[in-house]
């Protein structure tokens, strides 16, 4: 386990070095920032195309069934895609910052907004991108874990623990609530206003508020991992006591390999906190494991498998249509993946991106 943590720490040491060629943006953009931006831009384009294909299939079905309501396609605008990207990246920060009395990062610097908009523009300019599949998403789950750990360990905890108000800086509830909102508000707003859909913007129920939407991994993993990091590093007095309590329970069972008691005089019952980099590496292992399990669950069934490609245009053959329950299940998983795709960077929240078609001509997948 120690070798794994050491490898993760070394990886961060290398990938969090600022790229000198981008110093003109005025912020220390790192290789991991760039990877997170392109990862997010890629999956958002994949989602837009997936939703486009699903809508085309519904249109094909509605031509045979008069009682199937379907919205008309809307011509895509690059501005709408850029707006979705910015809301996805900075939506959570925009929600929590005013309540904490701090300035959002996108107000203070244009570097990160330009980075994500540039990545979205470059990915959208590609003629084609790979389909969502188990074999493409599973390796990227590790990248998702690396970038999400930066949000939940490097960005959110200092926002609370260094706050000028003691009522905020020492409150574990404030810390966990901030992690929950900051990580999920962006995807929540994007789904609520249908920014990734091929139809006109409408207010709709986001996947998180659908039945069992609360089980989405990204919804609960943010406060969980932030609490883990705070416990290992003793970010607040509450978590210091919690660490000692957990150590006293698990240590006799041999399950507290990363912690050890403080042997200094008068420190009975005190556990030594982990180094911040080691604690973040532990969080990466947890995040990557849970994201990998989420990917297997979402893409191992036929629900998430794309249709085989066809070379011709199809005008009369109906395409398969997901049932309502299947579509909701897939959307919950994909919405959760959107939430984690670009949440990373040096000290940033992160991450969005289309397709056009006429109602008369149906493109096959």
C-alpha positions in Angstrom: 0.0 0.0 0.0 2.8 2.4 0.9 4.4 1.9 -2.6 1.0 2.8 -4.2 0.7 5.9 -2.1 4.3 6.9 -2.9 3.6 6.5 -6.6 0.6 8.7 -6.4 2.5 11.4 -4.5 5.3 11.3 -7.1 2.7 11.6 -9.9 1.2 14.7 -8.3 4.6 16.2 -7.8 5.3 15.9 -11.5 1.9 16.8 -12.9 1.2 19.8 -10.6 4.2 21.7 -11.9 3.0 24.8 -13.8 3.4 24.8 -17.6 5.7 27.7 -18.4 4.3 28.1 -21.9 0.9 29.1 -20.4 2.2 31.6 -17.9 0.8 34.4 -20.0 -2.7 33.4 -18.8 -1.7 34.6 -15.4 -2.4 31.4 -13.4 -0.2 28.3 -12.7 -1.9 25.9 -15.2 -0.5 22.4 -14.8 -0.5 19.3 -17.0 -3.2 17.8 -14.8 -5.4 20.9 -15.3 -5.1 20.4 -19.0 -5.9 16.7 -18.8 -8.9 17.4 -16.7 -10.2 20.1 -19.1 -9.9 17.8 -22.2 -11.4 14.8 -20.2 -14.4 16.9 -19.4 -14.8 18.3 -22.9 -14.6 14.8 -24.3 -17.3 13.3 -22.1 -19.6 16.2 -22.5 -19.4 15.9 -26.3 -20.1 12.2 -26.0 -23.1 12.9 -23.8 -24.5 15.4 -26.2 -24.2 13.0 -29.1 -25.7 10.2 -27.0 -28.7 12.3 -26.1 -28.9 13.3 -29.8 -29.1 9.7 -30.9 -31.7 8.9 -28.3 -33.8 11.8 -29.5 -33.5 10.7 -33.1 -34.7 7.3 -32.0 -37.7 8.8 -30.3 -38.6 10.8 -33.4 -38.4 7.6 -35.5 -40.8 5.9 -33.1 -43.2 8.9 -32.9 -43.7 8.6 -36.6 -45.3 5.2 -36.0 -47.0 5.8 -32.7 -49.1 8.9 -32.6 -49.2 9.0 -28.8 -45.4 9.4 -28.4 -44.7 13.1 -27.6 -41.4 14.4 -28.9 -39.7 17.8 -28.9 -38.3 19.1 -32.1 -34.6 19.4 -32.5 -33.0 22.8 -32.0 -30.1 24.0 -34.0 -27.1 23.8 -31.7 -25.2 27.0 -30.7 -21.5 27.0 -29.7 -22.4 29.7 -27.2 -24.9 27.3 -25.5 -22.2 24.6 -25.2 -19.7 27.1 -23.8 -22.3 28.3 -21.3 -22.9 24.6 -20.2 -19.2 24.2 -19.8 -18.9 27.2 -17.5 -21.9 26.3 -15.5 -20.5 22.8 -15.0 -17.1 24.0 -13.9 -18.0 27.0 -11.8 -21.6 26.4 -10.8 -20.8 24.9 -7.4 -18.3 27.6 -6.6 -20.8 30.3 -7.7 -23.4 28.8 -5.3 -21.2 28.4 -2.1 -18.9 31.4 -2.5 -21.4 34.2 -1.7 -22.6 32.3 1.5 -19.0 32.0 2.7 -18.2 35.7 1.9 -15.4 34.9 -0.6 -14.7 35.8 -4.2 -15.2 33.0 -6.8 -12.0 32.1 -8.6 -13.5 32.8 -12.0 -14.1 36.4 -11.0 -10.4 36.9 -10.0 -8.8 35.2 -13.0 -9.7 34.4 -16.5 -7.1 31.6 -16.9 -9.2 28.6 -16.0 -12.3 29.7 -17.8 -10.2 30.2 -21.0 -8.6 26.8 -20.5 -12.0 24.9 -20.3 -13.5 26.9 -23.1 -10.4 26.3 -25.3 -10.5 22.5 -24.5 -14.2 22.4 -25.4 -13.6 24.2 -28.7 -10.8 21.9 -29.7 -12.7 18.7 -28.9 -15.8 20.0 -30.7 -13.7 20.7 -33.8 -12.8 17.0 -34.1 -14.7 15.1 -36.8 -15.5 12.2 -34.4 -14.8 11.0 -30.9 -15.0 7.5 -29.4 -18.3 6.2 -28.1 -18.9 5.8 -24.4 -17.9 2.3 -23.5 -16.6 0.2 -20.7 -13.1 -0.1 -22.3 -12.7 3.7 -22.7 -14.2 4.8 -19.5 -12.6 2.3 -17.1 -9.0 3.6 -17.6 -10.3 7.1 -17.3 -11.8 6.4 -13.9 -8.3 6.6 -12.5 -7.9 10.1 -14.0 -11.3 11.0 -12.6 -10.0 10.0 -9.2 -6.8 12.0 -9.5 -8.6 15.2 -10.5 -11.5 14.8 -8.1 -9.1 14.4 -5.2 -7.7 17.8 -5.9 -11.1 19.4 -5.6 -12.1 17.5 -2.4 -8.7 17.7 -0.7 -6.8 20.8 -2.0 -9.6 23.2 -2.8 -12.6 22.8 -0.5 -11.0 22.1 2.9 -8.7 25.2 2.9 -11.7 27.3 1.8 -13.4 26.4 5.2 -10.5 25.8 7.6 -8.8 29.2 6.7 -12.1 31.2 7.0 -11.9 34.3 9.1 -15.0 33.2 11.1 -14.3 30.6 13.8 -17.9 29.5 13.5 -17.2 28.5 9.9 -13.6 27.3 10.1 -14.2 24.8 13.0 -17.6 23.5 11.8 -17.5 20.0 10.3 -21.1 20.5 9.0 -20.0 23.5 7.0 -17.1 21.6 5.6 -19.2 18.6 4.4 -22.1 20.8 3.2 -19.7 22.9 1.1 -18.1 19.8 -0.4 -21.6 18.4 -1.2 -22.8 21.6 -2.9 -19.5 22.6 -4.6 -19.1 19.1 -6.3 -22.8 18.7 -7.4 -24.3 22.1 -8.0 -22.8 22.5 -11.5 -24.1 19.2 -12.9 -27.4 19.8 -11.1 -27.9 23.1 -12.8 -26.9 21.7 -16.2 -29.3 18.8 -16.0 -32.1 21.0 -14.6 -32.0 23.4 -17.6 -31.3 20.6 -20.2 -28.2 22.3 -21.5 -26.8 19.1 -23.0 -30.0 18.0 -24.7 -30.5 18.5 -28.4 -33.9 20.3 -27.9 -34.7 23.7 -26.6 -33.7 24.6 -23.1 -36.5 23.5 -20.6 -36.7 23.1 -16.9 -36.8 19.4 -16.1 -36.3 17.1 -13.1 -32.5 16.4 -12.8 -31.5 12.7 -12.3 -30.5 13.4 -8.7 -34.2 14.1 -7.8 -35.6 11.1 -9.6 -36.3 7.9 -7.7 -33.1 6.5 -6.3 -31.2 9.4 -7.7 -29.6 9.8 -4.3 -27.7 6.6 -4.9 -25.5 8.2 -7.6 -21.9 7.8 -6.6 -20.9 11.5 -7.1 -23.7 12.7 -4.9 -22.4 11.2 -1.7 -18.8 10.6 -2.5 -17.9 14.3 -2.2 -18.6 14.7 1.5 -17.4 11.2 2.2 -13.9 11.8 0.7 -13.7 15.3 2.2 -14.5 13.8 5.6 -11.8 11.1 5.1 -9.2 13.7 4.2 -10.1 15.9 7.1 -10.0 13.0 9.5 -6.5 11.8 8.3 -5.1 15.3 8.4 -6.9 16.6 11.5 -8.3 19.5 9.5 -10.7 20.5 12.3 -10.9 19.6 16.1 -13.9 17.3 15.4 -12.0 15.2 12.9 -9.0 15.0 15.3 -11.2 13.4 17.9 -12.8 11.2 15.2 -9.4 10.0 14.1 -8.5 9.0 17.6 -11.8 7.2 18.1 -11.5 5.2 14.9 -7.9 4.3 15.6 -8.8 3.0 19.0 -11.5 0.8 17.4 -9.6 -0.5 14.3 -6.0 -0.7 15.7 -6.7 -3.9 17.8 -8.0 -5.5 14.6 -4.9 -4.6 12.6 -6.8 -2.3 10.3 -5.1 1.0 11.1 -1.8 0.5 9.2 -1.6 4.2 8.1 -2.0 5.7 11.6 0.0 5.4 14.8 -0.4 7.0 18.3 1.5 10.0 19.4 4.2 8.9 21.9 5.1 12.3 23.2 4.6 13.0 26.9 1.0 13.9 27.9 -0.4 12.9 24.5 -2.2 9.7 25.5 -5.1 8.9 23.1 -3.8 11.2 20.4 -3.1 9.9 16.9 -0.5 11.5 14.7 -2.1 13.0 11.5 -1.0 11.9 8.1 1.0 14.1 5.8 -1.4 16.0 3.5 0.1 14.4 0.4 -0.2 10.9 1.8 -3.8 11.6 2.9 -4.7 12.9 -0.6 -3.1 9.7 -2.1 -5.4 7.6 0.1 -8.4 9.6 -1.2 -7.2 8.9 -4.8 -7.3 5.2 -4.1 -10.8 5.4 -2.7 -12.1 7.6 -5.5 -10.5 5.6 -8.3 -11.9 2.4 -6.9 -15.4 3.7 -6.5 -15.4 5.4 -9.9 -14.2 2.1 -11.5 -17.0 0.2 -9.8 -19.4 2.9 -11.0 -18.1 2.5 -14.6 -18.5 -1.3 -14.5 -22.0 -0.9 -13.2 -23.0 1.7 -15.8 -21.4 0.1 -18.9 -21.4 -3.6 -18.3 -25.0 -4.0 -19.4 -26.6 -3.6 -22.7 -28.1 -0.3 -21.6 -25.0 1.6 -22.2 -23.7 -0.2 -25.3 -23.9 1.9 -28.5 -25.5 0.5 -31.6 -23.1 -1.0 -34.2 -22.2 1.6 -36.9 -24.1 1.7 -40.2 -22.8 3.2 -43.3 -26.0 4.5 -44.8 -28.7 7.0 -43.8 -31.8 5.3 -42.4 -35.2 6.8 -43.2 -37.6 4.0 -42.5 -36.0 1.5 -40.1 -36.8 2.4 -36.5 -33.9 2.6 -34.1 -34.0 0.9 -30.7 -35.5 3.1 -27.9 -34.6 2.7 -24.2 -37.5 2.3 -21.9 -38.2 5.1 -19.4 -36.6 3.2 -16.5 -33.6 2.2 -18.5 -33.1 5.8 -19.8 -33.3 7.2 -16.3 -30.8 4.6 -15.0 -28.3 5.4 -17.7 -28.8 9.2 -17.3 -28.1 9.0 -13.5 -24.8 7.2 -14.1 -23.8 9.6 -16.9 -24.8 12.6 -14.9 -22.6 11.3 -12.1 -19.7 10.8 -14.5 -20.1 14.4 -15.8 -19.9 15.6 -12.2 -16.5 14.0 -11.8 -15.0 14.4 -15.2 -13.3 17.7 -14.8 -13.4 18.4 -11.1 -9.7 19.0 -10.6 -6.9 21.2 -11.4 -4.4 23.1 -9.2 -7.0 24.8 -7.1 -10.2 24.8 -9.1 -13.6 23.5 -9.6 -14.1 22.1 -12.9 -16.5 21.1 -15.8 -18.9 21.1 -20.6 -19.9 20.6 -24.8 -23.1 19.0 -30.3 -24.8 18.0 -33.1 -27.4 19.1 -35.7 -29.9 17.2 -37.7 -33.1 17.9 -39.6 -36.3 16.2 -38.6 -36.7 14.6 -42.0 -33.3 12.7 -42.2 -32.4 10.3 -39.4 -28.8 9.5 -39.0 -27.9 6.0 -37.8 -25.3 5.5 -35.1 
